Amino acid sequence: MDQTPVKVLRFSTDDYPEHKRIQAYREIYGTIARLDVEPLGDEPFYFDTTVCSLPGLGLASSLISPCRRSRGLQHLDSDDLLLGVSLGGGCFTHQLGREAAASEGEAVLMSSAEPGVVCIPAVGRHLSLRIPNSVFGSKIADINACVSRKLPQSAESRLLTGYVGAIWSTGALMQPELCGTVVAHIHDLVCLMLGAKDAAREFAEQRGARAARRTAVLHEIERRSADPRLSAVGVATLLGLTPRYVHLLLEDTGKSFTHHVLQRRLDKAAALLRDPRWDWRKIADIAAEAGFTDLSYFNRAFRRHYGATPSDIREAAARRRST
């Protein structure tokens, strides 16, 4: 199991005077990403990014003002493939004599082994992935034919952006023991976006896509657990799945849909009981806020899980704050 530490870089032009922003970009981020930049328009240049480097994968989530980003001969250092997904603002690319335009939700694949240009015409948010060319091997019949071609928004692209967003927000990327699994899933999702077929597609569907769908289900449970109407049918409808498939996905976790919902609600209730801002609220109010509609059931479930009553947890938290 790969225990290589995850490397994270946060770079923002807000940390520099306006007249030094371009220089800082070129000397710091441009050196890492191997590209140059020229602002477009009269507005001050702005760039904010978080870059995560893992074995076999680079990820960057960026907000950038209108500009022209270019990779010249002096920047070529590998044959990695660069997948850019527009999360807002769009972009235009030129490489290998081909031009592509991607709007929100669409993506473009580029090669770091060839000079190329990306024009960002408006303030945009982008997700960028850097993947070794060797990852695709025989999985994609002609990977070069995909370079500088627009990849329309699809179920696969939504799975990719949703999965990356979820694992980033939960901190899974910061856990070295999970890196190998996460990277493999992302490789699978990109292969599906690029049109993997036959055995390669089936394998990627069973591994990466299944994991991404399970992550999406768990994310919706986390996000909506306080809603008393939350159900497997509702989550399935939202994600374009069948209720049966939602239950099958959660079988891999060893817990049912109902168990996951209950756990999230109990976690939220416990957090509110420890929050001094909620000290004046009744236990019944906290139970309702967490998504419970039956106070007796809440009390039983809470005591069974924590081995203490809600009042015990609240009083213990108050004592700790007073010492």
C-alpha positions as CSV (number, residue, x, y, z in Angstrom):
1,M,0.0,0.0,0.0
2,D,1.4,3.4,-1.0
3,Q,2.1,5.5,2.0
4,T,3.7,8.4,0.0
5,P,2.6,11.7,1.6
6,V,0.2,13.8,-0.3
7,K,1.6,17.1,-1.4
8,V,-0.7,20.1,-1.3
9,L,0.0,23.7,-2.5
10,R,-2.3,26.7,-2.2
11,F,-1.3,29.7,-4.4
12,S,-3.3,32.9,-4.6
13,T,-2.4,36.2,-6.3
14,D,-4.1,37.9,-3.3
15,D,-0.9,37.3,-1.4
16,Y,1.0,39.7,-3.8
17,P,0.8,43.4,-4.8
18,E,-1.1,43.8,-8.0
19,H,2.1,44.7,-10.0
20,K,3.8,41.5,-8.9
21,R,1.1,39.0,-9.5
22,I,2.2,37.9,-13.0
23,Q,5.8,37.5,-11.9
24,A,4.7,35.5,-8.8
25,Y,2.5,33.3,-11.0
26,R,5.3,32.6,-13.5
27,E,7.9,31.9,-10.8
28,I,5.8,29.8,-8.5
29,Y,2.8,28.2,-10.2
30,G,4.0,28.5,-13.8
31,T,7.2,26.6,-12.8
32,I,5.1,23.8,-11.3
33,A,2.5,23.6,-14.1
34,R,5.0,24.3,-16.8
35,L,3.2,27.1,-18.6
36,D,3.1,30.9,-19.1
37,V,0.3,33.3,-18.7
38,E,-0.8,36.6,-20.2
39,P,-3.8,38.5,-18.8
40,L,-6.7,39.5,-21.2
41,G,-8.6,42.7,-20.7
42,D,-8.0,45.6,-18.3
43,E,-8.9,43.9,-15.1
44,P,-6.2,43.0,-12.6
45,F,-5.0,39.5,-13.0
46,Y,-6.4,37.1,-10.4
47,F,-5.6,33.4,-9.8
48,D,-6.4,31.2,-6.8
49,T,-5.7,27.5,-6.8
50,T,-5.3,24.5,-4.6
51,V,-3.0,21.8,-6.1
52,C,-2.9,18.3,-4.8
53,S,-0.1,15.9,-6.0
54,L,-0.5,12.2,-5.5
55,P,1.3,9.2,-7.0
56,G,0.0,8.9,-10.5
57,L,-2.3,12.0,-10.4
58,G,-2.2,15.7,-10.1
59,L,-5.4,17.7,-9.2
60,A,-6.0,21.4,-9.2
61,S,-9.1,23.4,-8.4
62,S,-8.7,27.0,-9.6
63,L,-10.5,30.3,-10.0
64,I,-8.9,32.5,-12.7
65,S,-9.5,35.8,-14.4
66,P,-9.5,36.2,-18.2
67,C,-6.1,35.1,-19.6
68,R,-4.1,33.2,-22.2
69,R,-2.2,30.3,-20.8
70,S,0.5,28.8,-23.1
71,R,2.8,25.8,-23.0
72,G,5.9,26.4,-25.3
73,L,8.8,24.1,-26.3
74,Q,10.7,25.2,-23.1
75,H,7.9,23.9,-21.0
76,L,7.7,20.3,-22.4
77,D,8.9,17.8,-19.8
78,S,6.7,14.8,-20.0
79,D,4.0,13.0,-22.0
80,D,1.4,13.4,-19.2
81,L,-2.2,14.1,-20.3
82,L,-4.0,17.1,-18.9
83,L,-7.8,17.0,-18.5
84,G,-9.4,20.4,-17.9
85,V,-13.1,20.5,-16.8
86,S,-14.8,23.9,-16.9
87,L,-17.0,24.4,-13.8
88,G,-17.9,27.9,-15.0
89,G,-16.6,30.4,-17.5
90,G,-15.6,28.1,-20.3
91,C,-12.3,28.0,-22.3
92,F,-10.9,27.7,-25.8
93,T,-7.9,25.5,-26.6
94,H,-5.5,25.0,-29.5
95,Q,-3.1,22.1,-29.8
96,L,-1.9,19.8,-32.6
97,G,-3.6,22.1,-35.1
98,R,-7.0,21.5,-33.5
99,E,-9.3,23.9,-31.7
100,A,-11.9,23.2,-29.1
101,A,-14.3,25.3,-27.1
102,A,-15.6,24.0,-23.8
103,S,-18.5,25.6,-21.9
104,E,-19.6,25.0,-18.3
105,G,-19.6,21.2,-17.6
106,E,-17.6,20.3,-20.6
107,A,-13.9,19.2,-20.8
108,V,-10.9,19.2,-23.0
109,L,-7.9,16.8,-23.0
110,M,-4.5,18.2,-23.8
111,S,-1.0,16.8,-23.9
112,S,2.0,18.2,-21.9
113,A,4.3,16.7,-24.7
114,E,3.1,19.3,-27.3
115,P,2.9,23.1,-27.3
116,G,-0.6,24.4,-26.8
117,V,-2.7,27.3,-25.8
118,V,-5.7,27.7,-23.5
119,C,-7.7,31.0,-23.6
120,I,-10.1,31.8,-20.7
121,P,-12.4,34.5,-21.9
122,A,-14.2,35.2,-18.6
123,V,-13.6,34.6,-14.9
124,G,-13.8,30.9,-14.6
125,R,-13.5,28.0,-12.2
126,H,-11.8,24.9,-13.5
127,L,-10.9,21.4,-12.4
128,S,-7.6,20.2,-13.8
129,L,-6.2,16.6,-13.8
130,R,-2.7,15.6,-14.8
131,I,-2.4,11.8,-15.5
132,P,0.6,9.8,-16.9
133,N,-0.1,8.8,-20.5
134,S,0.9,5.2,-19.6
135,V,-2.2,4.9,-17.5
136,F,-4.4,4.6,-20.5
137,G,-2.3,2.1,-22.4
138,S,-4.6,-0.2,-24.3
139,K,-7.7,1.1,-22.5
140,I,-8.2,3.8,-25.1
141,A,-7.8,2.8,-28.7
142,D,-6.3,6.1,-29.9
143,I,-5.6,8.5,-27.1
144,N,-4.0,11.1,-29.4
145,A,-7.2,11.4,-31.3
146,C,-8.8,12.7,-28.0
147,V,-6.3,15.6,-27.6
148,S,-7.8,19.1,-28.1
149,R,-11.3,17.6,-28.6
150,K,-14.3,18.8,-26.7
151,L,-15.7,16.2,-24.3
152,P,-19.4,17.1,-23.8
153,Q,-20.9,17.0,-20.4
154,S,-22.0,13.4,-19.7
155,A,-23.0,11.1,-16.9
156,E,-19.3,10.1,-16.7
157,S,-18.1,13.7,-16.4
158,R,-20.6,14.4,-13.7
159,L,-19.5,11.3,-11.8
160,L,-15.9,12.5,-12.0
161,T,-16.5,16.1,-10.8
162,G,-18.8,14.8,-8.1
163,Y,-16.4,12.2,-6.9
164,V,-13.4,14.6,-6.8
165,G,-15.5,17.2,-5.0
166,A,-16.7,14.7,-2.4
167,I,-13.3,13.2,-1.6
168,W,-11.7,16.7,-1.5
169,S,-14.3,18.0,0.9
170,T,-14.2,14.9,3.2
171,G,-10.4,15.0,3.4
172,A,-10.0,11.5,1.9
173,L,-7.2,12.9,-0.3
174,M,-5.2,13.7,2.8
175,Q,-5.1,10.1,4.0
176,P,-2.1,8.3,2.4
177,E,-3.7,4.9,3.0
178,L,-6.6,5.8,0.7
179,C,-4.5,7.5,-2.1
180,G,-4.0,4.4,-4.2
181,T,-7.7,3.6,-4.2
182,V,-8.8,7.2,-4.9
183,V,-6.3,7.5,-7.8
184,A,-7.4,4.2,-9.4
185,H,-11.1,5.3,-9.2
186,I,-10.3,8.7,-10.9
187,H,-8.3,6.9,-13.6
188,D,-11.3,4.7,-14.3
189,L,-13.7,7.7,-14.5
190,V,-11.4,9.5,-16.9
191,C,-11.2,6.3,-19.1
192,L,-15.0,6.2,-19.2
193,M,-15.1,9.9,-20.2
194,L,-12.6,9.2,-23.0
195,G,-14.7,6.3,-24.4
196,A,-13.2,3.1,-23.0
197,K,-14.8,0.1,-24.5
198,D,-15.4,-3.6,-24.0
199,A,-13.4,-5.1,-21.1
200,A,-11.7,-1.8,-20.1
201,R,-15.1,-0.1,-19.9
202,E,-16.7,-2.9,-17.9
203,F,-13.8,-2.9,-15.4
204,A,-13.9,0.9,-15.0
205,E,-17.7,0.7,-14.5
206,Q,-17.4,-2.0,-11.8
207,R,-14.6,-0.2,-9.9
208,G,-14.4,3.5,-10.4
209,A,-17.9,4.3,-11.5
210,R,-19.4,2.1,-8.8
211,A,-17.3,3.8,-6.1
212,A,-18.2,7.3,-7.4
213,R,-21.9,6.4,-7.3
214,R,-21.6,5.1,-3.8
215,T,-19.8,8.2,-2.8
216,A,-22.5,10.3,-4.4
217,V,-25.2,8.4,-2.4
218,L,-23.3,8.9,0.9
219,H,-22.8,12.6,0.1
220,E,-26.5,13.1,-0.5
221,I,-27.3,11.3,2.8
222,E,-24.8,13.6,4.6
223,R,-26.2,16.7,2.9
224,R,-29.9,15.9,3.4
225,S,-30.0,13.8,6.6
226,A,-31.8,16.6,8.5
227,D,-34.8,16.3,6.1
228,P,-37.3,13.9,7.7
229,R,-38.6,13.0,4.2
230,L,-35.2,11.6,3.1
231,S,-35.5,8.2,1.5
232,A,-33.6,5.8,-0.7
233,V,-36.2,6.5,-3.4
234,G,-35.6,10.3,-3.2
235,V,-31.8,9.9,-3.4
236,A,-32.1,7.4,-6.3
237,T,-34.3,9.8,-8.2
238,L,-31.9,12.7,-7.6
239,L,-28.9,10.7,-8.8
240,G,-30.6,9.0,-11.7
241,L,-30.4,5.5,-10.1
242,T,-32.9,2.9,-9.1
243,P,-33.7,2.5,-5.4
244,R,-32.5,-1.1,-5.6
245,Y,-29.1,0.0,-6.9
246,V,-28.8,2.5,-4.1
247,H,-29.2,-0.3,-1.6
248,L,-26.8,-2.5,-3.5
249,L,-24.2,0.2,-3.5
250,L,-24.4,0.6,0.3
251,E,-24.1,-3.1,0.8
252,D,-20.4,-2.6,0.1
253,T,-20.2,-0.4,3.2
254,G,-21.7,-3.1,5.4
255,K,-24.5,-0.7,6.5
256,S,-28.0,-0.1,5.2
257,F,-29.4,3.2,3.9
258,T,-31.4,3.5,7.1
259,H,-28.3,2.9,9.3
260,H,-26.3,5.6,7.4
261,V,-29.1,8.1,7.8
262,L,-29.5,7.4,11.5
263,Q,-25.7,7.7,12.0
264,R,-25.6,11.1,10.3
265,R,-28.6,12.4,12.4
266,L,-27.1,11.2,15.6
267,D,-23.8,12.8,14.7
268,K,-25.5,16.1,14.0
269,A,-27.6,15.9,17.2
270,A,-24.4,15.2,19.3
271,A,-22.6,18.2,17.7
272,L,-25.5,20.5,18.5
273,L,-25.7,19.3,22.1
274,R,-22.0,20.2,22.5
275,D,-22.5,23.6,20.8
276,P,-22.9,26.4,23.4
277,R,-25.0,28.3,20.9
278,W,-27.7,25.7,21.4
279,D,-27.5,25.5,25.2
280,W,-30.8,27.3,25.5
281,R,-32.7,25.1,23.1
282,K,-34.8,22.1,24.2
283,I,-33.6,18.6,23.5
284,A,-36.8,18.2,21.4
285,D,-35.7,21.1,19.2
286,I,-32.2,19.6,18.7
287,A,-33.8,16.2,17.8
288,A,-36.0,17.9,15.2
289,E,-33.1,20.0,13.8
290,A,-31.2,16.7,13.2
291,G,-34.1,15.1,11.4
292,F,-35.9,13.1,14.0
293,T,-39.7,13.3,14.2
294,D,-40.2,11.0,17.2
295,L,-38.5,12.2,20.4
296,S,-38.8,8.9,22.2
297,Y,-37.1,7.1,19.3
298,F,-34.4,9.7,19.3
299,N,-33.7,9.3,23.0
300,R,-33.5,5.5,22.7
301,A,-31.3,5.6,19.6
302,F,-29.0,8.2,21.1
303,R,-28.5,6.3,24.3
304,R,-28.0,3.0,22.5
305,H,-25.3,4.6,20.3
306,Y,-23.5,6.9,22.8
307,G,-24.2,5.0,26.0
308,A,-25.5,8.2,27.5
309,T,-28.6,10.4,27.3
310,P,-28.6,13.7,25.3
311,S,-28.7,15.6,28.6
312,D,-25.6,13.7,29.8
313,I,-23.7,14.7,26.6
314,R,-24.8,18.4,26.9
315,E,-23.8,18.6,30.6
316,A,-20.4,16.9,30.0
317,A,-19.7,19.5,27.3
318,A,-20.7,22.3,29.6
319,R,-18.3,21.1,32.3
320,R,-15.4,20.8,29.9
321,R,-16.0,24.4,28.8
322,S,-16.1,25.7,32.4
323,T,-12.8,24.0,33.4
